[in-house]
Structures are given as C-alpha cells and as structure tokens.
Amino acid sequence: MEIKKVGIVGAGAMGSGIAEVLILNGVDVILKDQNLQLAERGKQNVKKYLAEMEKYVRNLPEREIKRLEKYGIKLTGEQEKILRGNFPIPPDVDKLMKNLKTTDTFDDFRDRDLVIEAVFEEQGVKNALFHEISDYLKDDAIMASNTSSLNITEMASHYKHPEKAIVIHFFNPAYLMPLIEIVPATQTDENVVKSVMEFFKGKRNNRDEMVPIRAKESPGFVVNRILIPMITEAVKVVESGVADYETVDIGMKKGAGMPMGPFELADYVGIDIVYHVMESFRRDLGDFYMPPRTLKHLVDAGWIGIKSGKGFYDHRETQK
Ligand SMILES: NC(=O)c1ccc[n+]([C@@H]2O[C@H](COP(=O)([O-])OP(=O)(O)OC[C@H]3O[C@@H](n4cnc5c(N)ncnc54)[C@H](O)[C@@H]3O)[C@@H](O)[C@H]2O)c1
C-alpha cells in the first residue's frame, strides 16, 4: 500500500519532530494531542524547526562567500551568481505548513494511510489508544508506535488488525537524527514492513536522508540497547573513582569519536529516561542491567538533565 496521508497522535517533542520531517517531504499530516491547545503548541514547534532550517539554508551562500574572502578570494558578480545558484533553495515554510493540520478528534483520521503514536511511554496508555483508534481508521491503515521500549505485540493485540501494527522508532530530535528503527510485532504482516520501508525511502530531515533499519522486537531494539548501558557504565566508572564526569566526557569525545560525552548525552536524553529504560532492561534481561545508584538519586532529586535545568551538569546559566 502506498502511504500518502499520515496522522500523528501526541504533539510533544517526538510527535512534533516527526510531523516536521513528514511535511518537509510534502506528506499530508494531521496532528492530534489530548486537546487542541496542545496540538497547536506542537504545530508551532514544527514551524520553528522549519524556520531554523530555512534560515540555515538561506545563509549557506553568504557563509561560503565569507569563507572564501578569508582566503583573500573576492568573487566577481557573475561568479557570485553562479555560486548562489549552486546552493539549495530554502524551503518555503508557509507553503509546507499548509500540509499540517491539527485536530482534537479521531474523526479526522478516517482517511489516514498511516498513524504514528508518540504519546506518553506507558503500555496501558498505548494499548488503550490502539483500541480506541480501531473504531476510526480504515481497514488497510497501518498503526505504528514510536515507543522506545514498550511491547508492540501487546499494543497490536489491542488493535482491530494486529497484522497492521508496527514500531516506527525515530530518534530525538527527529528533524536532525536520520535513523528510524522499524520493528514488526509478532503479528505484523511482511507487506506492512515493506510499505513502511518504502515510505521512508528518499525522505529527508533538516540534515540528512532518513535511514530506516529493521530490528526484531527486543528491549531497546538496536541503538538504545547499546547506548543506555554505555551511559550507565560511564556512571559506574565515575562511582568507582576512576575519573570525574567531565574527564569521562572528554575521553569518550576525543578518544572514541563521540560527538557528545555519555554524561552530556544523559542530560540531553533525560536521566529519568535513562533510568527507566535501564530498569526495563533489568526486568527483561537480568540484573546485569541494574541501574547504578547515582541515577536513582538524581531522579529522586528531580535533577534529570536539561529539561529540569540540572543533571550531571548545571544548565541553568545556559538556559537564561
Ligand atoms: N524523547 C525522546 O528522546 C524519545 C525518543 C524516541 C522515542 N520516544 C518515544 O516517543 C513517545 C513520546 O515521547 P516524547 O518525548 O515526545 O513525550 P512528550 O511528553 O514530549 O509528548 C507526549 C505527548 O503526548 C500527549 N498525549 C499523552 N497521552 C495522549 C493521548 N492519549 N492522546 C493524545 N495525546 C496524548 C501529551 O499531551 C504530550 O503532548 C514515547 O513513547 C517515547 O518513549 C521518545
């Protein structure tokens, strides 16, 4: 089935990021949250992400001209015209935004080919949503979850057509991170996997071409299964007195080529999320995945990273 019209449920960090990627590629999107006000807030964020991209692309020729001038190269009018012509045209934000509508009712989802939910990370909330939306979606619609860690097979069993349920897991922020993990439920039809893979082929976010990869249903899929224990191992290194946070971050950036150190990354992702994902790994995979005590203390203190102003680092100054 060809996917043309998409519905997104949950207009928070992920829902609005996913909406931006899709409308950037000309897909017709409807965004729903718990009420219209929250959906509108998500829409405003989409506009902000697009505007950032527009500004970045618009400034590219100027930057290149300045860069050349630094080397003493002054372009003629004709050369400057050619240079400008070789840069991409900035996106027309207002035109793209016409592809995004908000709603507070699933009645507007009746013509959607694909729905992606990005609501709170709670199995019960997601199961209930898969059940409720069954009354509204057409029979060949694909129902996807953006879950990072929950059970898609269980969600699928609450949907009217379990064979049409699947995980489409974007990374945060979706408009910059090109990876998507595609994870079929036990019940998922192979054609649904194919349609979803096909849909993302050639689509781009603000920075790159999207890269869908397939994984089996398993805790953390591929990336978080490796990334989250790496962060907690870094915490254990500090707990055992090998080095402090800053030193570990420097080590992993300069020695392992990571763009962010594990503690910078934990503050960015949210220490509460790292803790809860690790707890779910421990339940599923055993005590090897026990989250270190420092994480629990930070969560109890509410020092959960950038979103609370403080985590491993203090972000209050930079947020002023
Ligand atoms: N934040 C991340 O780094 C990240 C990365 C990948 C995947 N995810 C997953 O994406 C999902 C959303 O995460 P987020 O960070 O965007 O959360 P968020 O809290 O920013 O947004 C969730 C949104 O869902 C809305 N919502 C909750 N219940 C709803 C319902 N029943 N109907 C409609 N809207 C509802 C909330 O009002 C909120 O706006 C979660 O499953 C999360 O695990 C998050």
The ligand as an SDF file (V2000), in Angstrom:
LIG
                    3D

 44 48  0  0  0  0  0  0  0  0999 V2000
   12.1010   11.9490   23.8810 N   0  0  0  0  0  0  0  0  0  0  0  0
   12.8860   11.0400   23.3160 C   0  0  0  0  0  0  0  0  0  0  0  0
   14.1200   11.1240   23.3670 O   0  0  0  0  0  0  0  0  0  0  0  0
   12.2640    9.8880   22.5700 C   0  0  0  0  0  0  0  0  0  0  0  0
   12.9810    9.2830   21.5350 C   0  0  0  0  0  0  0  0  0  0  0  0
   12.3860    8.2430   20.8030 C   0  0  0  0  0  0  0  0  0  0  0  0
   11.1220    7.8260   21.1480 C   0  0  0  0  0  0  0  0  0  0  0  0
   10.4500    8.4210   22.1820 N   0  0  0  0  0  0  0  0  0  0  0  0
    9.0900    7.9410   22.4800 C   0  0  0  0  0  0  0  0  0  0  0  0
    8.1630    8.8440   21.8820 O   0  0  0  0  0  0  0  0  0  0  0  0
    6.9680    8.9090   22.6800 C   0  0  0  0  0  0  0  0  0  0  0  0
    6.6910   10.3440   23.0440 C   0  0  0  0  0  0  0  0  0  0  0  0
    7.8090   10.8740   23.7240 O   0  0  0  0  0  0  0  0  0  0  0  0
    8.0140   12.4670   23.8530 P   0  0  0  0  0  0  0  0  0  0  0  0
    9.3910   12.6550   24.3570 O   0  0  0  0  0  0  0  0  0  0  0  0
    7.5570   13.1350   22.6120 O   0  0  0  0  0  0  0  0  0  0  0  0
    6.9740   12.7890   25.0300 O   0  0  0  0  0  0  0  0  0  0  0  0
    6.3050   14.1900   25.3810 P   0  0  0  0  0  0  0  0  0  0  0  0
    5.9010   14.0930   26.8090 O   0  0  0  0  0  0  0  0  0  0  0  0
    7.1400   15.3250   24.9160 O   0  0  0  0  0  0  0  0  0  0  0  0
    4.9700   14.1830   24.4700 O   0  0  0  0  0  0  0  0  0  0  0  0
    3.9140   13.2970   24.6480 C   0  0  0  0  0  0  0  0  0  0  0  0
    2.6400   13.9780   24.1590 C   0  0  0  0  0  0  0  0  0  0  0  0
    1.6030   13.0130   24.1000 O   0  0  0  0  0  0  0  0  0  0  0  0
    0.3960   13.6400   24.5360 C   0  0  0  0  0  0  0  0  0  0  0  0
   -0.5160   12.5850   24.9460 N   0  0  0  0  0  0  0  0  0  0  0  0
   -0.4330   11.7690   26.0260 C   0  0  0  0  0  0  0  0  0  0  0  0
   -1.4630   10.9000   26.0330 N   0  0  0  0  0  0  0  0  0  0  0  0
   -2.2070   11.1560   24.9230 C   0  0  0  0  0  0  0  0  0  0  0  0
   -3.3820   10.5860   24.3650 C   0  0  0  0  0  0  0  0  0  0  0  0
   -3.9900    9.5540   24.9240 N   0  0  0  0  0  0  0  0  0  0  0  0
   -3.8490   11.1000   23.2130 N   0  0  0  0  0  0  0  0  0  0  0  0
   -3.2420   12.1360   22.6150 C   0  0  0  0  0  0  0  0  0  0  0  0
   -2.1070   12.7130   23.0900 N   0  0  0  0  0  0  0  0  0  0  0  0
   -1.5980   12.2240   24.2290 C   0  0  0  0  0  0  0  0  0  0  0  0
    0.8540   14.5610   25.6440 C   0  0  0  0  0  0  0  0  0  0  0  0
   -0.1060   15.5690   25.9210 O   0  0  0  0  0  0  0  0  0  0  0  0
    2.1580   15.1060   25.0970 C   0  0  0  0  0  0  0  0  0  0  0  0
    1.9850   16.2890   24.3440 O   0  0  0  0  0  0  0  0  0  0  0  0
    7.2200    7.9730   23.8660 C   0  0  0  0  0  0  0  0  0  0  0  0
    6.6970    6.7170   23.5590 O   0  0  0  0  0  0  0  0  0  0  0  0
    8.7340    7.9320   23.9490 C   0  0  0  0  0  0  0  0  0  0  0  0
    9.2350    6.7700   24.5590 O   0  0  0  0  0  0  0  0  0  0  0  0
   10.9800    9.4580   22.8790 C   0  0  0  0  0  0  0  0  0  0  0  0
  1  2  1  0
  2  3  2  0
  2  4  1  0
  4  5  1  0
  4 44  2  0
  5  6  2  0
  6  7  1  0
  7  8  2  0
  8  9  1  0
  8 44  1  0
  9 10  1  0
  9 42  1  0
 10 11  1  0
 11 12  1  0
 11 40  1  0
 12 13  1  0
 13 14  1  0
 14 15  2  0
 14 16  1  0
 14 17  1  0
 17 18  1  0
 18 19  2  0
 18 20  1  0
 18 21  1  0
 21 22  1  0
 22 23  1  0
 23 24  1  0
 23 38  1  0
 24 25  1  0
 25 26  1  0
 25 36  1  0
 26 27  1  0
 26 35  1  0
 27 28  2  0
 28 29  1  0
 29 30  1  0
 29 35  2  0
 30 31  1  0
 30 32  2  0
 32 33  1  0
 33 34  2  0
 34 35  1  0
 36 37  1  0
 36 38  1  0
 38 39  1  0
 40 41  1  0
 40 42  1  0
 42 43  1  0
M  CHG  2   8   1  16  -1
M  END
$$$$
